[in-house]
Amino acid sequence: MAAEIPPPAPPTPGTIRSSGRADEAADAVIRHFGHRLFGLPFTHIGEVRRPAAGLWPFGRPWHYWWQAHYLDCLVDAGWRELERSQHYDGGFGPSAGALGSRLLRTIRVRNLLRFTNSYYDDMAWLALAAGRLDALAEAAGKPRHRNRAALRALGPALESAHTEDLGGGLFWNTQRNFKNVPATAPASLFFARSGQRERAEALVDWLREKLYDGGAGLYLDGLRLGGGQAVPVSDIYTYNQGPVLGTLLELGRPQDLDHAAALVDAVARRLTVRHEDRPVLRTHGDGDGGLFTGILARYLALAANSARLPDATRTLARSLVASTADAFWAGRRFENHRSWEVLVFAKDPALPAKRSYPPGEPVELSTQLQAWMVLEAAAALA
């Protein structure tokens, strides 16, 4: 299974700077939010907010898919560690790759000894992250049995949600009354990467037929079954565009590449705001929405590095990632946590952290992962 973001070209001063920023973001999130589950050794999990709400972990909110994106970020940092033979923190603790392996194990423990749950979008995100962790482990010569166990559990679950109801697509959850982009797009990318190309093609073609808004050039959220009919849910979110873009690039049919270029253009036109005379990606607040734009940036970086796309498209994707990363970095602030200071990033790249997260306000893991994802995407730009 190929790595999602390939090793970059030989470093330039700009990529060295971006890699340093990504290291700082990794250190901030891991220090601020990472902890042992129940204090058990060789476990690692992300606290959903700081200060934590409640003392007992099972009494706190459990956001499975936030942990999946935490794992994806650790894999990003792990690839950079492998490329330069240096840990994200200079070598003072476990590597990001080792923490990723611990996190995957701990997700299963916290999820009542299962990798599966009731939401197919959650499982698709974890399957993608576990697949990338497996590729990293293979490249580093590390054990892979846990990664493979996760994939063996998650793959069939995702296949079971792909039915002919509404003509195709994946159900969102086990209630099976809603098919949407949040489940179908990451699952299609997982299938494309794991050798099920025909299934991936069918899913992305279904998305184009059923949920693509030609006027906006973007994907709507989903189709809900109601009274025997499909009821469109017409919300447009940044993160839905990301894994569709990733699948189009992974499949690489001529029509896929044409559509990928058009999708990047639509993102630039409709999902950005102006900040200091530069377009930056718009965001969706906190909670689950705090992850959305980081996900989009991850796949825009793939577009920026794809030699099969037109130069203008690659330049546009690169500029969106770079300007958003610059804005998050410029708006950061410091906060005391235990005996050290950690970085806090804004919820919105167009606002400084001291305004969107004033001192004393609880900070959510989702928004910090979002900034870290954007900074990792910038570090991956060739």
N, C-alpha and C positions, 0 to 999 in steps of 0.2 A: 504494500500500500504506500503510495508516494507521499512524501512530506507535502503539506499544504503550501508552505512558502519555501521555495527552493533556496539553497545557499546563495548568498549574494555574490556579486562580482567583487574583485579585489577592493578593499576599503579605500574610500576617498576621505578627505577631511570631513565632508558632510555626513557620510555614513558613520564615521567614528563618533561624531557628535550625537547623531541620532541613537546609536547603540548605547552611548553613555546615558542618555535620557531614559531609554527603555530599562537599563539597569537600575536607575534611580527609582523608576516607577515600580519595578519588580520588588525592590527592597522595601519600598514604602508599604505596598499592599501586603507582602508576606509578614513584615514586622507588625503592622497595625492589625491585620485581620486573621492571619494564620495562627493556629493553635492546635494543641493535641485534643482529641476527643476524649472526654472524661479523664484527661491527664495521662492517658495510656501511651507508653513509648511506641515509636514507629507508626504513630497515626498523625494525620494532618488534615485539617478542615478549615474552611473560611468562615469566620463569624459574619453574620449577615449585616451587622451594624456595630459601630463603636460609639459610645459605650454600649455594651451588650445589654439586651433586655432580658432580665431574669437570670437566675443562677444555674439552673439545671438545663443542660443542652436540649433534652427532649421537650422542655417547656417553651423553647424559643422557636421562632418561625423556621421552617425547613424549606429552603429554596433550592431544590435539586438542580435546576438548570443554571442557576448562578454558579454552582460548584463545577458544572460542566465547562463553563466559560473560564472559570479560574484555572481548571486543568489545561484548557487551550492556551492560556497565557503562560503557564509554566512550561508548556511544550515549546512555545515561541522562544522563551528565555533559554530553554535547554538546547535548542538548535544553535543559538548563538554561543553558548558555552562550549559546545562540541567543536564548533568552527575555530574557536580561538584558544581552546584549552584553558579556559579561565571561568570561574564561577561568577554568577551575576553580582555577588557581594564581595568579590575579591578572594573568595576561598575560605571564609570564616565559618561556614556552616554547610549543611547538606546542599548539593547542587539542586538547581531547579528541576532537573530530570528526576532526581531521587525524590524530591517533594511531590512531583507529579504522580509517581508510582504510589507513594503513601496516600495521596489524596484519593486516587482511584479506589484503593483498598478501603479507605475510611468512608467514602461515599456509600459503599455497599454495607458497611457496618451501620452507619447512621440511617440508611434506608431499610432497616430491619432485615439485613442479610440478603438483600436482593439488589440486582442492578436494574430491574424493571420497575415501572410504576404505572399509574393510570393515564399518563399523558404521552402521546407519541412524539410530540415536539420535544419534550424533555429528553426522551430516549434517543431521538435523532441527534441532538446536540452532544449527548454523552458518547454516542457511537462515533461521531466525527472526532471528538477529542481523544477517545481511546484508540482509534485508528492511528491518529498522529503520534500519540505516545508510543504505540507499538513500533512505528517506523523509526522513531528516535531511539528506542531501546535496541532495535536491530542494528542501527548504525553504530551505536555505542557499545555493542556486545554485551548488553544487559539482559537479565531474565525477562521473558515475555509472557509467561503462562497466565498472569493475572489479566493482562491486556486481552489475550485471546479469549479468556473466560468471559470477560465483559462483552466482547464482540459476538461470541456464540449465543449469549443471552439476548442481546439487543437486536441483532440482525433479524431473527425469525419474528420477534415481536413487531418490528417495523413492517416486515412483509405481510403480516396478518392484517395490518391496517390499510393495505393497498387493495381496494376492492373496486368493482365496477359500479357501485352506487354513484350516481351523479356523473357517470361516464369515466370515472377513474379518480386519481388523487388519493391522499391519505386522510383518514379520520384524525381529528385533533386529540380525542381521548376515548376511553373505553365506553363512553355513553353512545358513541357512534351516531351523532346527530349533526356533526359539523365537520366539513372538509375545508382545509385552509392552507395558505402559504406557509405559516409558521411550522407546520408538520411536514408538508409535502416537499418544500424546497430543501431543507437540510437532509431529509431522507433521500431525496433524489441524488444529492451530492455524495452521500454515503454509499449509495448503490453504485454510482459511477466509479467511485474509487475502489470499491471492493469487488469489481469484476462483473456486476450485473448491469451491463450497459443498456440492454434492451429495456429493462425496467426503468432505468434512469431516463432514457429517451421518452418513454411513454409518460412518465410523470411530468417532465418539463414541457412536453407538448400539451399535456392536459392543462397545466398552469397557463400556458400561452393562450389556449382556446377559451378557457373559462374565467380567468381572473386577470387578464392583462387589459388595462385601460389604454386603448390606443391613443386617446386624446392627450392623456398625461404622459404616456410612455412608461408607466409604472404599474406595479402589481397591487391589486386590491387585496383585502385580507382573507376573505373566504366565502363559502357558500353554506348556509345553514338549512337543514332539512326542517320544513315546517308545513304541516297539512299536506304532506305528500309532494310538496314543491320545493325548489331550491330558492332560498331567499339570500340575495347577495349582501355581504357585509363589506361596505365600500371604503372603509378606513384605509389610508395609505401610511405605512410606517417605513422608516429607513431600513430596519433590519430585514424586512421581507425581501428587499431588493438584493441583499448581499448574497445569500446562498443560491438564489436563482442565477446570479452572475457567476458564482463559482461553478455551478453545474454546467452552464453554457461553455465556460472555458475548459472544463474537464472533458466534455464530450467533443467539442471542437468541430462539429459539422459546419459546413459553410454558413448555413442559416443560423446556427448557434452563434458564430463569431459576429455575423452581421447584427444579430439581436443584442449581443453583449455590448457592442460599440454604441448602439442606440440607447441601451439602458444606462450606460455611463453618462451619455449626454443628457438624458432625462434627469438623472440624479443631480447633475450640475445645475440644470435649469430650475428644478422644482424642490429640491431637498437641501438647499443651502441658504445661508443668511450672510449678510455682509458684516465683516469685522475688520476694522482698520484697513478698509479698501481692498480686502481680499475675501473671496467666498470661503466660508467654512461650513462643514456639515451641520445641519440642524439636529437638535436632540429632543428627547421626549421626557424630560424631568427625571424623577427618581423612581424607586420601586423597580418593577420589571423594565419599565421604560428607560431606566438608567443604563441598561446594557445595549440598547438598540443600535446606536450609531457606532459604537465600537465594532459591532459585528459587521456593519456595512464597510467600515474602513478596512477590515481584514481582507475582504474580497476585492475592494478597489485596489489594494496593493498587488493582488494577483493580476488584475487587469493591467496595472502599470508595468508589471514585469513580463507580460505576455508578448512575445515577438510576433504572434499571429494577429495581433490587433493593429490597426492603423497607428502611425506615430502620433497623430493628433489626439486619438483616444487615450493612448498611453500617457501622453503629456498631461492631459486633463485629469486623468485618474491620479497621477502622481501629485499634481498641484493640490487637489482636494485633500489628499491624505496629509501632505506636508504642511499645508496651511492650517489644517485642523490640529495637527500635532503641535505646531508652533504656538497656537492659541492656548491649548491646554497647558503647555509648559510655561508660557508667560504668565498665566493666571494662577499658578500654583501658590499655595501658602504652606507654612510650617505649623505643626501642632505637637505639643508635648504628649508622649505616650510612654508611660512607665518612666524609664530612666533615659530615654532618647527622644529625639525629634523625628517626626515622620512628615512626609509630604502629604498634603490634601489637595486633590484636584477638584475643579469646578464640575457641576452637573452639566454646564453649558459652556462650550469653548468661547462663546462671545461675551461671557461674564467672568470676572475674576472670582476665585474661590472665596475670597473674603466677603463677597456679596451673596453668592449662591450657597455657600456653606460658612456662614459667620462663625467665629469661635464660640464654642459652647453648644452648637447644634449637633445632634447625632449625625454621624457620617455613615452612609450606606455602602456596602461592598459593591453593589451593582455599578454605581457611578464611578468608583475608583477602578474597577475592572475595565470600564469603558475607556477611561483615559489611558490606562495601561495598554489596552488593545490598540488604540490609535498610535501610541508611541512605538509599540512593537511593529505595527504596520509601516510606520515611517522608517524604522530601522531596517526593514526588509526591502526597501526600495533599492533597486539596482542602480 
